[in-house]
Amino acid sequence: MSFKITVDLGLCQGYAACLIESPALFDIDDDTEKAVVLGGPEHDESMRQQAEAAMRACPARAITIEDA
């Protein structure tokens, strides 16, 4: 099973909390200073804990996770 990560760029403030929690899944775009999901939106279940930690850490609540 896999899951999908979405970053709402309208909410994202570029705090980089997601990057700190999960550098394997997130980065900050140099041009927009917003979070980007690495490797596309869909990820293997083995990465879910990291994704959920990043979602919880986001002060702007810009990250959502849903089953794919």
GUTORVEX-789751 format. One record per residue: residue number from 0; residue in one letter; chain; x, y, z of N, C-alpha, C in turn. Coordinates in steps of 0.1 Angstrom, whole numbers. Example, Ala and Ser with C-alpha at 12.3 -4.5 7.8 and 13.67 -1.06 7.14 Angstrom:
! residues 2
<r n="0" res="a" chain="A" n_u="132" n_v="-57" n_w="78" ca_u="123" ca_v="-45" ca_w="78" c_u="132" c_v="-33" c_w="78"/>
<r n="1" res="s" chain="A" n_u="128" n_v="-22" n_w="71" ca_u="137" ca_v="-11" ca_w="71" c_u="129" c_v="0" c_w="79"/>
END
This chain:
! residues 68
<r n="0" res="m" chain="A" n_u="8" n_v="-12" n_w="0" ca_u="0" ca_v="0" ca_w="0" c_u="9" c_v="12" c_w="0"/>
<r n="1" res="s" chain="A" n_u="4" n_v="23" n_w="-6" ca_u="11" ca_v="36" ca_w="-6" c_u="3" c_v="47" c_w="-1"/>
<r n="2" res="f" chain="A" n_u="9" n_v="58" n_w="1" ca_u="1" ca_v="70" ca_w="5" c_u="6" c_v="82" c_w="-3"/>
<r n="3" res="k" chain="A" n_u="-2" n_v="93" n_w="-3" ca_u="1" ca_v="105" ca_w="-10" c_u="3" c_v="116" c_w="-1"/>
<r n="4" res="i" chain="A" n_u="14" n_v="124" n_w="-3" ca_u="17" ca_v="136" ca_w="4" c_u="14" c_v="148" c_w="-4"/>
<r n="5" res="t" chain="A" n_u="7" n_v="158" n_w="2" ca_u="3" ca_v="170" ca_w="-5" c_u="8" c_v="182" c_w="3"/>
<r n="6" res="v" chain="A" n_u="14" n_v="192" n_w="-3" ca_u="17" ca_v="204" ca_w="4" c_u="9" c_v="215" c_w="-2"/>
<r n="7" res="d" chain="A" n_u="1" n_v="222" n_w="6" ca_u="-7" ca_v="233" ca_w="2" c_u="2" c_v="246" c_w="1"/>
<r n="8" res="l" chain="A" n_u="6" n_v="250" n_w="-11" ca_u="16" ca_v="261" ca_w="-12" c_u="10" c_v="274" c_w="-8"/>
<r n="9" res="g" chain="A" n_u="-3" n_v="275" n_w="-7" ca_u="-9" ca_v="287" ca_w="-2" c_u="-8" c_v="289" c_w="13"/>
<r n="10" res="l" chain="A" n_u="-7" n_v="277" n_w="19" ca_u="-5" ca_v="277" ca_w="34" c_u="10" c_v="277" c_w="38"/>
<r n="11" res="c" chain="A" n_u="18" n_v="270" n_w="30" ca_u="32" ca_v="269" ca_w="34" c_u="39" c_v="282" c_w="35"/>
<r n="12" res="q" chain="A" n_u="46" n_v="283" n_w="46" ca_u="54" ca_v="296" ca_w="49" c_u="69" c_v="294" c_w="49"/>
<r n="13" res="g" chain="A" n_u="73" n_v="282" n_w="45" ca_u="87" ca_v="279" ca_w="43" c_u="95" c_v="278" c_w="56"/>
<r n="14" res="y" chain="A" n_u="88" n_v="274" n_w="67" ca_u="95" ca_v="272" ca_w="80" c_u="105" c_v="261" c_w="80"/>
<r n="15" res="a" chain="A" n_u="104" n_v="251" n_w="71" ca_u="113" ca_v="240" ca_w="70" c_u="112" c_v="230" c_w="81"/>
<r n="16" res="a" chain="A" n_u="101" n_v="230" n_w="89" ca_u="99" ca_v="220" ca_w="99" c_u="98" c_v="206" c_w="93"/>
<r n="17" res="c" chain="A" n_u="92" n_v="205" n_w="81" ca_u="90" ca_v="192" ca_w="74" c_u="104" c_v="187" c_w="70"/>
<r n="18" res="l" chain="A" n_u="113" n_v="196" n_w="65" ca_u="126" ca_v="192" ca_w="61" c_u="134" c_v="187" c_w="73"/>
<r n="19" res="i" chain="A" n_u="133" n_v="193" n_w="84" ca_u="140" ca_v="189" ca_w="97" c_u="135" c_v="176" c_w="101"/>
<r n="20" res="e" chain="A" n_u="122" n_v="173" n_w="101" ca_u="116" ca_v="161" ca_w="105" c_u="119" c_v="149" c_w="95"/>
<r n="21" res="s" chain="A" n_u="118" n_v="153" n_w="83" ca_u="119" ca_v="142" ca_w="72" c_u="127" c_v="147" c_w="60"/>
<r n="22" res="p" chain="A" n_u="140" n_v="148" n_w="61" ca_u="148" ca_v="152" ca_w="49" c_u="147" c_v="143" c_w="37"/>
<r n="23" res="a" chain="A" n_u="143" n_v="130" n_w="40" ca_u="142" ca_v="121" ca_w="28" c_u="129" c_v="124" c_w="20"/>
<r n="24" res="l" chain="A" n_u="120" n_v="131" n_w="26" ca_u="107" ca_v="133" ca_w="19" c_u="105" c_v="148" c_w="15"/>
<r n="25" res="f" chain="A" n_u="112" n_v="157" n_w="21" ca_u="109" ca_v="171" ca_w="19" c_u="122" c_v="179" c_w="16"/>
<r n="26" res="d" chain="A" n_u="120" n_v="190" n_w="9" ca_u="130" ca_v="200" ca_w="7" c_u="124" c_v="214" c_w="5"/>
<r n="27" res="i" chain="A" n_u="131" n_v="224" n_w="5" ca_u="126" ca_v="238" ca_w="3" c_u="131" c_v="243" c_w="-10"/>
<r n="28" res="d" chain="A" n_u="121" n_v="247" n_w="-19" ca_u="125" ca_v="252" ca_w="-32" c_u="132" c_v="265" c_w="-30"/>
<r n="29" res="d" chain="A" n_u="143" n_v="267" n_w="-37" ca_u="151" ca_v="279" ca_w="-35" c_u="144" c_v="291" c_w="-41"/>
<r n="30" res="d" chain="A" n_u="136" n_v="289" n_w="-51" ca_u="129" ca_v="301" ca_w="-58" c_u="117" c_v="305" c_w="-50"/>
<r n="31" res="t" chain="A" n_u="109" n_v="296" n_w="-46" ca_u="96" ca_v="299" ca_w="-40" c_u="97" c_v="300" c_w="-24"/>
<r n="32" res="e" chain="A" n_u="108" n_v="294" n_w="-19" ca_u="109" ca_v="292" ca_w="-5" c_u="98" c_v="285" c_w="2"/>
<r n="33" res="k" chain="A" n_u="92" n_v="275" n_w="-6" ca_u="81" ca_v="267" ca_w="-1" c_u="86" c_v="252" c_w="-1"/>
<r n="34" res="a" chain="A" n_u="79" n_v="244" n_w="7" ca_u="82" ca_v="230" ca_w="7" c_u="78" c_v="223" c_w="-5"/>
<r n="35" res="v" chain="A" n_u="87" n_v="213" n_w="-9" ca_u="84" ca_v="204" ca_w="-20" c_u="85" c_v="190" c_w="-15"/>
<r n="36" res="v" chain="A" n_u="77" n_v="181" n_w="-21" ca_u="78" ca_v="167" ca_w="-18" c_u="88" c_v="160" c_w="-27"/>
<r n="37" res="l" chain="A" n_u="98" n_v="154" n_w="-22" ca_u="108" ca_v="147" ca_w="-30" c_u="103" c_v="134" c_w="-35"/>
<r n="38" res="g" chain="A" n_u="106" n_v="130" n_w="-47" ca_u="103" ca_v="117" ca_w="-53" c_u="88" c_v="116" c_w="-57"/>
<r n="39" res="g" chain="A" n_u="81" n_v="127" n_w="-59" ca_u="67" ca_v="127" ca_w="-63" c_u="58" c_v="126" c_w="-52"/>
<r n="40" res="p" chain="A" n_u="45" n_v="127" n_w="-54" ca_u="35" ca_v="127" ca_w="-43" c_u="33" c_v="113" c_w="-36"/>
<r n="41" res="e" chain="A" n_u="35" n_v="102" n_w="-43" ca_u="32" ca_v="89" ca_w="-38" c_u="44" c_v="82" c_w="-32"/>
<r n="42" res="h" chain="A" n_u="43" n_v="76" n_w="-20" ca_u="54" ca_v="70" ca_w="-13" c_u="49" c_v="57" c_w="-7"/>
<r n="43" res="d" chain="A" n_u="59" n_v="48" n_w="-5" ca_u="57" ca_v="35" ca_w="1" c_u="54" c_v="37" c_w="16"/>
<r n="44" res="e" chain="A" n_u="46" n_v="27" n_w="21" ca_u="42" ca_v="27" ca_w="35" c_u="53" c_v="28" c_w="45"/>
<r n="45" res="s" chain="A" n_u="65" n_v="24" n_w="41" ca_u="77" ca_v="24" ca_w="50" c_u="81" c_v="38" c_w="54"/>
<r n="46" res="m" chain="A" n_u="76" n_v="48" n_w="46" ca_u="79" ca_v="62" ca_w="49" c_u="68" c_v="70" c_w="56"/>
<r n="47" res="r" chain="A" n_u="58" n_v="63" n_w="59" ca_u="46" ca_v="70" ca_w="65" c_u="49" c_v="76" c_w="79"/>
<r n="48" res="q" chain="A" n_u="57" n_v="70" n_w="87" ca_u="60" ca_v="76" ca_w="101" c_u="67" c_v="89" c_w="99"/>
<r n="49" res="q" chain="A" n_u="77" n_v="89" n_w="90" ca_u="84" ca_v="102" ca_w="87" c_u="75" c_v="113" c_w="82"/>
<r n="50" res="a" chain="A" n_u="66" n_v="109" n_w="73" ca_u="56" ca_v="118" ca_w="67" c_u="47" c_v="124" c_w="78"/>
<r n="51" res="e" chain="A" n_u="42" n_v="115" n_w="86" ca_u="33" ca_v="120" ca_w="97" c_u="40" c_v="129" c_w="107"/>
<r n="52" res="a" chain="A" n_u="53" n_v="126" n_w="110" ca_u="60" ca_v="135" ca_w="119" c_u="62" c_v="148" c_w="112"/>
<r n="53" res="a" chain="A" n_u="64" n_v="149" n_w="100" ca_u="66" ca_v="162" ca_w="93" c_u="52" c_v="169" c_w="92"/>
<r n="54" res="m" chain="A" n_u="42" n_v="162" n_w="90" ca_u="28" ca_v="168" ca_w="90" c_u="25" c_v="174" c_w="104"/>
<r n="55" res="r" chain="A" n_u="28" n_v="167" n_w="114" ca_u="26" ca_v="172" ca_w="128" c_u="34" c_v="184" c_w="131"/>
<r n="56" res="a" chain="A" n_u="47" n_v="184" n_w="126" ca_u="56" ca_v="195" ca_w="129" c_u="53" c_v="208" c_w="121"/>
<r n="57" res="c" chain="A" n_u="46" n_v="207" n_w="111" ca_u="43" ca_v="219" ca_w="103" c_u="34" c_v="229" c_w="110"/>
<r n="58" res="p" chain="A" n_u="40" n_v="241" n_w="113" ca_u="32" ca_v="251" ca_w="121" c_u="21" c_v="257" c_w="112"/>
<r n="59" res="a" chain="A" n_u="22" n_v="257" n_w="99" ca_u="12" ca_v="262" ca_w="90" c_u="1" c_v="252" c_w="87"/>
<r n="60" res="r" chain="A" n_u="3" n_v="239" n_w="91" ca_u="-7" ca_v="229" ca_w="88" c_u="-9" c_v="227" c_w="72"/>
<r n="61" res="a" chain="A" n_u="2" n_v="228" n_w="65" ca_u="2" ca_v="228" ca_w="50" c_u="3" c_v="214" c_w="44"/>
<r n="62" res="i" chain="A" n_u="6" n_v="204" n_w="53" ca_u="9" ca_v="191" ca_w="47" c_u="-3" c_v="182" c_w="50"/>
<r n="63" res="t" chain="A" n_u="-8" n_v="174" n_w="40" ca_u="-18" ca_v="164" ca_w="42" c_u="-13" c_v="151" c_w="37"/>
<r n="64" res="i" chain="A" n_u="-18" n_v="140" n_w="43" ca_u="-15" ca_v="127" ca_w="39" c_u="-28" c_v="119" c_w="37"/>
<r n="65" res="e" chain="A" n_u="-28" n_v="112" n_w="26" ca_u="-40" ca_v="103" ca_w="23" c_u="-35" c_v="90" c_w="17"/>
<r n="66" res="d" chain="A" n_u="-43" n_v="80" n_w="19" ca_u="-40" ca_v="67" ca_w="13" c_u="-42" c_v="69" c_w="-3"/>
<r n="67" res="a" chain="A" n_u="-32" n_v="62" n_w="-10" ca_u="-33" ca_v="63" ca_w="-24" c_u="-40" c_v="51" c_w="-30"/>
END
